[in-house]
Amino acid sequence: MTAQHHDQIPEIALEWHRKGTGAVLASVVETWGSAPRPAGSQLAISGTGQIMGSVSGGCVEGAVVAEGLEALEDGAPRLLTFGVSDDEAFAVGLACGGTIRVLVEPVGAALPEAVLADLVAARAERRAVAALVNLSTWERRLTAGPGDPLADQIAARLLSDKSGVDGDWFIAVHNPPLRMIVVGAVHIAQPLVAMARLAGYDPFLVDPREAFGSAARFPGESIRHDWPDAALADIGLDARTAVITLTHDPKLDDPAISAALASDIFYLGCLGSTRTHAKRVARLQEAGFAEPDIARIHAPVGLDIGAKSPAEIAVSIMAEVTQALRRR
């Protein structure tokens, strides 16, 4: 199988099932104590014993694989409970052990192929959805939330990125990956894109000036040399995207800001002093943007922590982005 991103576990399970090798999807449902992996973590198991992903960082994978292969034989789902000892937890980097519950679902039997295919399609289209399973009746459904009997719980879990159990229902959150678009390949962008990647974002760097946005200055990063409005349109803007402008040049920043304000991104931050931002606001007002739109801009960008160096400024930006994401 070709290499795939480590979080594409549903996609891998669907591929294995369609190839005829059989597939099982195992999901962490609940945890207590210092469990190695959070609720929602997944492991795909093929009928040949191949695995991808993790439900425990290695503590109980062997037992889950054995149960998964049995589930392929009888077609029945399983809800397993494991205690992770202190010694086992220490081996995967935790100070103490805990308890986890793992849902094991054979694809095509307990987990219908059509349901898994719909989930994979939603993920490919960057649609936030929740996969629900009733742990008593094994009833299941895929939903974005509105109109669902558990709409409030689903909305809260999608917002917090936390899968878990509500009553008899396991709600598995499938949010699109976070993205950060940085406009301006300036010095601050170098630590910022590295920090964004560490924090779980897919960063994109946009700068039409090839001398600034060079592979030598940003090795391994995704760099767009288009004008910002065209680049942002191509990348796509949605509620899981943050945009930061760093150039100080209205010719570059303003088209990106205009595109961002016309979207539902969760964060827009702009580098520049209070005086620079006042001029920016005047330009946006002249362009027809209303006060509520302009108020969405975080400027000067970043939390006020007294940051001086490019790396410290990058820390302040990541802190503000995290605050905007988690305290919406």
N, C-alpha and C positions, 0 to 999 in steps of 0.2 A: 504494500500500500504506500502511496506517496505520502511524504511528510505533511502533516496538518497541524494547525495551531492547537496548543494544548487544551484550550477551552472548547474545542469543537466536538465534545463528547456525543451529543445527540446525532450530529452529522456522521460521525464515525460508526455509531451503532446502526444507523439507517443504511449506511454503505455496506457494512458486513451482512446485515439481514438480506439486502437485495442481491448480494453476491451468492447467497445460498449457504453461507457458512454458519448462519444462526447468530443471534446477538441478544445480549441481556444488558439492560440499563440499571445500574445500582445507584441509588441516591441517598445521601445523608439526610434523614428526616428531622431528627432532634439530637441535641447534644446536652450533656451535663458535665460540669467540671471543666478541666482543661483538655477538651477534646482536640485531637490533632487537626481536624478539618471541619469547617463550619457547615451548618445546614445548607443544602443545595449543592454541595460538592458531588461530583458524579464520576462513575467508573463504567466504562464499556467493556464487556467481556464477549469474545467471539466463541463460536462453537468449537474452535480449535484451541481454546485457552489463551488466545492473545488478549492483552489488556491495554487500555489507554485511559489515563486519568487516575484519580485516587479518591478514596473515601476516608482514608486514615493516615496517609503518609507512609504506609507500610505495615502498620500494627496488625490489622485484621484482613488485609487484602486476600491472603491465601484462603481464609475461611469464606469470604464473600465470593471468590471465584468458584470454590467448590459448590456453594449453594446455587450460584448462578448456572453452573453446568447442569445441576439437578433440575433447576427450574426450566431449562430448555427441554429436558426430557418429558416433564409432566405438564408444562404449560401454565403452571400456577405461580402467582406472585408470592413473595415472602416478605415479612417484616421481621428483621433480625435485630437483636439487642446484644451489644458487646461492651464489656468492661475493659478499659485500657489501663494496664498496671502502670505504676510510677516508673518502673524500669523500661517498659516499652515506650512510654511517653518521652522519657529522657533520651532514648535512642533517636527520636525524631525532633529533638530540640525543645521539648516542653519540660517545665519543672515538675509537673505532677500529672497524674492520669485523670481519666474521666470515663464517661459512658456515652455511647452513640447508638442510635437506631438507624438501620439501613433498610431502605425499600429496594427489593430486587424484582425487576419486571422483565420477563422474556418478551422480546419484540415479536409481534405477529400473533401472540396468544393473549397474555394479560394486557400488553400494551399494543393496541392495534397499529398496524403499519401506517394507516391513514392519519391517525392522531400524531404519530411521530413525524410524518412527512409534513403535516401542517405546522408543527413546531419548527422544523428545520426551515420551512419557507418563511415563517415570520422572522426568524433570526437573520436570514439572508436579506430580508427587506428592512431590517433595523426597526421592526415593530415590537414594542414592549408587550409581552404577554406573560400570563401565568398558567402553568400546567397544574391542574388540581386533581388530586386523588383522594377519595374517601377511604380511610384506612380500615373501616369496618365493612363496607359494602363493595369496595373496589370500583365504585362508580368514578368516572373521570371525565374531565372536559378541559378544553383550552380556551382561554378568554382574555380579553384585554381589560376586563373589569366592569365598565359601565353596563348597568342592567343586570349584572350577576347578583344572586342573593348574597354573595360575600364581597360585594363591590368595595365597601369601606376597608375591609381587611386587605384586599388585593391592592388597592390604591396605596395604603400605608406601606405595604411590603415592597411594592415597586419603587416607591419614593426612597425607602431606606436601603434598598438592595439586599433585603434579608428574607430568605426563604424560611419556612417553618410551619408549625402545626397550629391551626385554629379550630378548636373543637375536634371533630372527627376528620377534618380535611388537612392534608398536606398541600401547602401552596408553594410551588417551586417557581421562583422568579427568574425570568429570562429577559433581562434588559439588554439593549444594544450596548456594545463596548463603548466606553467613554472615549471622546476624541478631543484633542486640543489643537487649534489652528493658531500658529504664531506668525503674525505678519511683521516681517522685518528681521533679517538675519544679522542682528547686531550682537554685541558682546553678551548682553543679558540673555539672549536666546540660547546660547551654548549651554549654560547650566540649567536653564528652564526646560528645554526639551528632554534633557537627561532626567531631571527630577519628575517630569510628567510621565515619562515611560516607567520609572520606578513606582509611581503611584497608580499605575494601571491604565494610563491613557495611551491611545494611539496618537502620537504627535505628528503634525504636518507643518512644515516650514514654508512660508510663502514670501518670495522676494524676487522681483524681476531683474534685480541687479546680480548677475551671475558671479561677480567678484565677491559679493557678500555671501550669497547662498551657495557656497561651493562645497563639494564633497570633502575637500581637505579640511575645512573649518567645521563641518558637521558630518563626520564619517558615519555611514550606516543609516542616516536619517532620510525621511521622505521629503524631498525638496521640490517645490514648484516655482518655476521661473516666469509664470504668467502674471498678469496684473491681478491684484488681489480680488477684485469683484469676479473676474472670470474663474480664478482658482477656487474661490469659495463656492461658486455655483457648481463647479465640477466635483469638488469634494462632497458637498452637501451639508446643509445646516439643519439640526434638529435639537430636541430637548436634551440630548445627551452630549452636546457639543459646547465647548468653551472657546471663545475667540479673544486673543490678546494682540493688540497693536503696539508696536515698539519703535516705529521708524521716526516719529516726530515730523514726518513729511506729509502734509495734507493730501498731496497727489497720490500717496500710497495708502495712508491710513483711512482717509475719508471714504473711498469706495468700499473698503472692507467694513467700516462702521455702518454705512448705509445698508449693506447687504445683511449684516448681523441684526440690525434693528428691525428689519423686515421679516425676521425669522423668530422661532421660539427657542433659541439657544438659552441655556441656563445661566451663562455668564459672559459679559463683555467687559474687558478691562483695557484701558488705554494709558500708555505711558505719557508723562508730561507734567509740568508744574500746574499749579492752580491757574496761573495766567494763561498758559497754553490751552488748558481745558476751557477757559472762558471764551477764547477765540474759536475753539472747536464747537462749542455750544452755539455761538452766533452763526457759524456756517451751517450747522444742522437746522437751526430755526429758519434761516433763509431758504434752505432746501425743502422746507415744509414739514419737518418733524415736530411733533407735539411734545409738550413737557413730559408727559408720562413715558414716552419713548426715550427721550434723552436721559431721564432719571434712571434708566436701566444701566447706564454706563458707570462702571467703577473707575473713577479717576480723581486724583492720581492712582494708578493701578497698585494693588497690593495693600495688605494690612499695614498700618502705621506702627512698625516695630523698630524704627530708627535704622533701617537697612542702608548700607553705604555701598558695599561692593556688588558687582554683578551677581555673584552667588547669593548674597544676602537678599538682594532685591528679588531674585528668583524664588527664594524661600517665602518671602512675603506674598508673592503672587500666588504660589501654590497653596498657601494657607488661606488666602481669600477665596480662591476657586473652590477649595474643599468646604469652606464655610457656606458658600453659595449653594453648593451641591447638597450638602447634608442638612442644612437648616432652612430649606425652602418652605 
